[in-house]
Amino acid sequence: MRLYRFVVQWIALVSFGCTGASATSGPPATPMAPQDGGKHPGVLFQQRPSQVETEALAKLGIVSKTLDEGDAASKGLDKLASQPNVDADRLAYVGDRHGAAVLARVKAAVFVAPQFGNEDERFLKESHIPIFEQFGAHDSAASEDVFDKTPDPKVRRVYESLTIDVALRDRREFLQLVFSPPEQAKIPGFYMTRLPVAYPLPPASSFQRLPERTYRTVAGQDFKLDVYRPAQSTAPRPAVVFVHGQMHPALVREAKNWRGYQEMAEILAAKGYVAVMPNLGASATGFGPNKLFSEVVPVADNLEEAVRYVRAHAPELGVDPARMALWVASAGGAYGLGSALGNLEPFTRAVVAYYPLVTESSLTGTEPPLPAAAIDRLSAMRQLRRPRRDGAKMPPVLLVRAGYDWDVLNRGIDDFAKLAADTKAPVTVVRHDHAHHAFEVLDATDETRAVLERTFAFLDANLR
């Protein structure tokens, strides 16, 4: 692991260029500024970035400056803030080390293959600025400890190489976002909802989006879904309904607008599917473990209503109702996987489950207690054990396990897989050993792209 960390640190330096007087690539240490006048946000780079990166930031209205040789970061920030075209109240820092004195002066920071030392204890206790951490694929395991210690708001991404264009693009997008943050940016988890899918996107001309369709109204609240379908589609197409997980309720209210879900729907539409992304609502009534699924039954009801809506409006949406799949993610396993194998089983030809929560204790430990009938209905484990009558067959399930995920999720997945093997259920388990939770947006690696390709092949095999 020490060798891996050394390699990642070396890649990080190559990504920025070299430091000190020996630097021969990249722009000079003098600021690279936008062409127009006025005050602009400024970014201090610990190591010299590429000219491509600084020019791209300048086009976004952001001034870049490299830390001068021999200067402490605080002095570098002084020099950046003193520039006549820089807004001293909107500064950010990009590097591999940090300190509380620096972070107290900046609005955000990007750390490339960071390491925490003893001098960073104050930072770990006091920082409240948005942090973006970028790691190389070979440092994925070590990144867990670093990221866990980083205070919110935070987000990370892992790359095949820190030098690839996507890593530079993500850094630019993060900096642009933190200098003009929406109100939701204060909520833990927000920046994760803005990460792109780790897969090449199709051209915009290859799909259509039918937004904001109300599939259910409860107590005056409209629940909406977005539909993505192939461009100029005429023949009925197979449909994939996404089942989102849970975050802070303020973020879950617009889960269909999370960037990763939108882009995955676009990808599927370009591949010939009708992708359906509904807002299902929040399951939590509080932040204690026994409150996270207090409202799980209404969420499951919304999912089932969304599927019924798609079936009822199949002709106008371009859907073949006989070829439908569910794509369940994370906490969506607590209401999506059981529904797919239970009430929705007659309508479901296949199920994709990414790092799902299937431990029954998430339902049995809820306060106030859920009705026994609700647990029977929603527990994926119980649905797996349920005897099927009249020749009914359980739909095939592709279950993807992320190696660096939380123990409670992976233990449940392992138990589910064992029960599937014992009952000879059609469950295929894919082990994405070097992946984190939400790997399709967090791990921009070849391994993730291979898992996504296998998922698309599974859908093709069962829906075409």
Buried (B, 14 or more C-beta within 10 A) or exposed (E): EEEBBEBBBEBBBBBBBBBEEEBEEBBEBEBBBBEEEEBBBBBBBBBBBBBEBBEBBBEBBBBBBBBEEEBEBEEBBBBBBEBEBBBBEBBBBBBBBBBBEBBBBBBBBBBBBBBBEEEBEEBEEEBEBBBBBBBBBBBBEBBBEBBEBBBBBBBBBBBBBBBEEBBBEBBBBBBBBBBEBEEBBEBBBBBBBBBBBBBEEBEEEBBBBBEEBEBBEEEEEEBBBBBBBBEEBEEBBBBBBBBBBBBBBBBBBEBBBBBBBBBBBBBBBBBBBBBBBBBBBBBBBEEEEBBBBBBBBBBBBBBBBBBBBBBEBBEEBBBBBEBBBBBBBBBBBBBBBBBBBBBBBEBBBBBBBBBBBBBBEBBEBBEEEBEEEBBBBBBBBBBBEBEEEEEEEBBBBBBBBBBBBEEEBBEBBEBBBEBBEEEEBBBEBBBBEBBBBBBBBBBBBEBBBEBBEBBBEBBBEBBE
